[in-house]
Amino acid sequence: MDQRDVVIIGAGGVGCAVARELSRYQLRITVLEKECDVAGGISGRNSAVVHAGFNNAPGSLMAKLCVEGNRGFEGLCRQLDVPYRKTGKLLVAFDEQDMEALGAILRQGEENGCEGLRLVDREELKRLAPGIEGIGGMYSPQTAVFDPFAYCIALAENALANGVDFRFGSKVVGIERGGGFLVTTAGGDRFACRLLINCAGLSSGRISQMAGGPPYRIYPCRGEYFILDRIADQLLPMPVYPAPRKGIGGLGVHLTPTSAGNILIGPSAEYISQSDDLSCTRPVMEGLFDQAKAILPALSRKHIIGSYAGIRPKLAPPEEGGYRDFVIREEEDCPGLINLIGIESPGLTASMPIARMVREIAGEALPLQEKEDFIAERTAPIRFRDLTEDAQAALIREDPEYGEIICRCQKVTKREIRNAIENPFGARSISAIKYRAWATTGRCNGGYCLTRIVDMLVKEYGMKPEEISYRSPGSELFAGEVK
Ligand SMILES: Cc1cc2nc3c(=O)[nH]c(=O)nc-3n(C[C@H](O)[C@H](O)[C@H](O)COP(=O)(O)OP(=O)(O)OC[C@H]3O[C@@H](n4cnc5c(N)ncnc54)[C@H](O)[C@@H]3O)c2cc1C
């Protein structure tokens, strides 16, 4: 049995941010994650927008932490070498009623502390985003887009460099109380800890109950998306959302350019019964495309290259709809259990302020002694395609593997795939390689590069084909040889 000061359950954006923040102090910290890599939950399935904070109720934790998160996000991404682009954002009005709604949103945003919000007329709308339809809108200059996979990976790598112990493939199945907590994983590992931090996203209600805390009910609410080709440069300079209408608690179907230049359409908002049902369904997807085309008429179905769904961990039941505030607290009846419940949007934007709030709570239970050798910076591996031709040529001279393209759609080289395979966590799934090197994410969906990556894993890293999974055990690519 391992004795730890802190166990964090969940390596999504929130768990990784908490781990990184607490790694500033002399604490023995373990992160337990059931998947085989970071960002296997909600943090890898969202709109990837750094929200400004005008959508959330004034006085709520959501509003406060989002505005604070937005202000610090660019600096954090610079420190951790994560793709980030301050694009600004438009909310579009289609009629006068929408314009009135936007006036109210603007006042709410100003009350929350958002900077630079302004209403725009049709002319300015067209100047900011030429292809967009509408009679006017609201412009938010502080909104940005980022890469949520790179964000989680960077936080976790930085926490690892500062001594945090990450255990992947470690599903928490039992928690006993008594002078702290004794946490058991499905593999039979046991960890004793003084503080237990529940960052389990959609499973956070169950984990709270397991630890002897309140039985929070989480209502899963699915959002489906289309992924479009890398056409944002030509069609969509910034995220464009419709003016908000009362609904079950999403921001409406929007169009978002990603940090890699693709366009996302979505998400829908639909309460579902199974928190692991990530299906993309035909009627919803049809509706998505039509709504997106009303905002950006130049869209064509030929641009679609993929789809995915993410699930909101809502505290608001379907009959209530809308948003309930984040719950972030040490449970009075269960000292030592810090619960983070209902962390839906804008949870990634707010993740670092959430982590600082957890640190404040933790500091009341544990002595927090700062490390003198805390490493604040982390460097991402080289992205060949972002370099100038001269820099590319120099790299190829230094290492010929930079001269061999493995993913043609995204121009990813063999050396970059190797760097991804040799990641500090030893994550060896296709998705682990995909989110680090960005291979398989192009128009051919891995048609060209997947076999080459498999070849490397088998011939150069000694894996059997049957051992290679897409994400986690259960998603193996090969059943066996046929000849
Ligand atoms: C459709 C959609 C769009 C969104 N858009 C945005 C946006 O644009 N901007 C923004 O800021 N936010 C957005 N969000 C919200 C944001 O994605 C979430 O708030 C955030 O990712 C939550 O992170 P998390 O770490 O709490 O949860 P998760 O990322 O789900 O992490 C929880 C982790 O716990 C693990 N876990 C669960 N049970 C166990 C167990 N028993 N043992 C061990 N591990 C366990 C899971 O595998 C998972 O990895 C969006 C969310 C959705 C659904």
The ligand as an SDF file (V2000), in Angstrom:
LIG
                    3D

 53 58  0  0  0  0  0  0  0  0999 V2000
  -20.1370   19.6120  -25.5460 C   0  0  0  0  0  0  0  0  0  0  0  0
  -19.2000   20.3240  -24.6170 C   0  0  0  0  0  0  0  0  0  0  0  0
  -18.5860   21.5200  -24.9990 C   0  0  0  0  0  0  0  0  0  0  0  0
  -17.7380   22.1840  -24.1290 C   0  0  0  0  0  0  0  0  0  0  0  0
  -17.0650   23.2980  -24.5660 N   0  0  0  0  0  0  0  0  0  0  0  0
  -16.2020   23.9250  -23.7180 C   0  0  0  0  0  0  0  0  0  0  0  0
  -15.4490   25.0420  -24.1730 C   0  0  0  0  0  0  0  0  0  0  0  0
  -15.4940   25.4170  -25.3380 O   0  0  0  0  0  0  0  0  0  0  0  0
  -14.6530   25.6730  -23.2790 N   0  0  0  0  0  0  0  0  0  0  0  0
  -14.5560   25.2760  -21.9720 C   0  0  0  0  0  0  0  0  0  0  0  0
  -13.8450   25.9040  -21.1940 O   0  0  0  0  0  0  0  0  0  0  0  0
  -15.2250   24.1860  -21.5320 N   0  0  0  0  0  0  0  0  0  0  0  0
  -16.0250   23.4950  -22.3780 C   0  0  0  0  0  0  0  0  0  0  0  0
  -16.7000   22.3910  -21.9640 N   0  0  0  0  0  0  0  0  0  0  0  0
  -16.5360   21.9510  -20.5830 C   0  0  0  0  0  0  0  0  0  0  0  0
  -15.2280   21.2300  -20.3510 C   0  0  0  0  0  0  0  0  0  0  0  0
  -14.9450   20.3360  -21.4030 O   0  0  0  0  0  0  0  0  0  0  0  0
  -15.3270   20.4730  -19.0260 C   0  0  0  0  0  0  0  0  0  0  0  0
  -15.7760   21.3580  -18.0320 O   0  0  0  0  0  0  0  0  0  0  0  0
  -13.9830   19.9190  -18.5930 C   0  0  0  0  0  0  0  0  0  0  0  0
  -13.3750   19.2190  -19.6480 O   0  0  0  0  0  0  0  0  0  0  0  0
  -14.1720   19.0120  -17.3940 C   0  0  0  0  0  0  0  0  0  0  0  0
  -12.9280   18.4630  -17.0660 O   0  0  0  0  0  0  0  0  0  0  0  0
  -12.8360   17.3670  -15.9360 P   0  0  0  0  0  0  0  0  0  0  0  0
  -11.3990   17.1160  -15.7250 O   0  0  0  0  0  0  0  0  0  0  0  0
  -13.6620   17.8060  -14.7760 O   0  0  0  0  0  0  0  0  0  0  0  0
  -13.6050   16.1100  -16.5220 O   0  0  0  0  0  0  0  0  0  0  0  0
  -13.0380   14.9560  -17.4970 P   0  0  0  0  0  0  0  0  0  0  0  0
  -12.2270   15.5190  -18.5680 O   0  0  0  0  0  0  0  0  0  0  0  0
  -14.1900   14.1040  -17.8670 O   0  0  0  0  0  0  0  0  0  0  0  0
  -12.0670   14.1430  -16.5430 O   0  0  0  0  0  0  0  0  0  0  0  0
  -12.5480   13.2310  -15.5830 C   0  0  0  0  0  0  0  0  0  0  0  0
  -11.6540   12.0370  -15.6150 C   0  0  0  0  0  0  0  0  0  0  0  0
  -11.9860   11.1530  -14.5540 O   0  0  0  0  0  0  0  0  0  0  0  0
  -11.7800    9.8320  -15.0010 C   0  0  0  0  0  0  0  0  0  0  0  0
  -12.5250    8.9290  -14.1360 N   0  0  0  0  0  0  0  0  0  0  0  0
  -13.8640    8.8140  -14.0280 C   0  0  0  0  0  0  0  0  0  0  0  0
  -14.1730    7.8390  -13.1460 N   0  0  0  0  0  0  0  0  0  0  0  0
  -13.0130    7.3460  -12.6820 C   0  0  0  0  0  0  0  0  0  0  0  0
  -12.6770    6.3180  -11.7590 C   0  0  0  0  0  0  0  0  0  0  0  0
  -13.6100    5.5900  -11.1340 N   0  0  0  0  0  0  0  0  0  0  0  0
  -11.3760    6.0590  -11.5290 N   0  0  0  0  0  0  0  0  0  0  0  0
  -10.3920    6.7670  -12.1570 C   0  0  0  0  0  0  0  0  0  0  0  0
  -10.6660    7.7390  -13.0650 N   0  0  0  0  0  0  0  0  0  0  0  0
  -11.9510    8.0190  -13.3020 C   0  0  0  0  0  0  0  0  0  0  0  0
  -12.3130    9.8730  -16.4270 C   0  0  0  0  0  0  0  0  0  0  0  0
  -11.8110    8.8020  -17.2130 O   0  0  0  0  0  0  0  0  0  0  0  0
  -11.8350   11.2310  -16.8960 C   0  0  0  0  0  0  0  0  0  0  0  0
  -10.5990   11.1650  -17.5840 O   0  0  0  0  0  0  0  0  0  0  0  0
  -17.5170   21.6710  -22.8240 C   0  0  0  0  0  0  0  0  0  0  0  0
  -18.1040   20.4600  -22.4480 C   0  0  0  0  0  0  0  0  0  0  0  0
  -18.9220   19.7800  -23.3440 C   0  0  0  0  0  0  0  0  0  0  0  0
  -19.4970   18.4620  -22.9470 C   0  0  0  0  0  0  0  0  0  0  0  0
  1  2  1  0
  2  3  1  0
  2 52  2  0
  3  4  2  0
  4  5  1  0
  4 50  1  0
  5  6  2  0
  6  7  1  0
  6 13  1  0
  7  8  2  0
  7  9  1  0
  9 10  1  0
 10 11  2  0
 10 12  1  0
 12 13  2  0
 13 14  1  0
 14 15  1  0
 14 50  1  0
 15 16  1  0
 16 17  1  0
 16 18  1  0
 18 19  1  0
 18 20  1  0
 20 21  1  0
 20 22  1  0
 22 23  1  0
 23 24  1  0
 24 25  2  0
 24 26  1  0
 24 27  1  0
 27 28  1  0
 28 29  2  0
 28 30  1  0
 28 31  1  0
 31 32  1  0
 32 33  1  0
 33 34  1  0
 33 48  1  0
 34 35  1  0
 35 36  1  0
 35 46  1  0
 36 37  1  0
 36 45  1  0
 37 38  2  0
 38 39  1  0
 39 40  1  0
 39 45  2  0
 40 41  1  0
 40 42  2  0
 42 43  1  0
 43 44  2  0
 44 45  1  0
 46 47  1  0
 46 48  1  0
 48 49  1  0
 50 51  2  0
 51 52  1  0
 52 53  1  0
M  END
$$$$
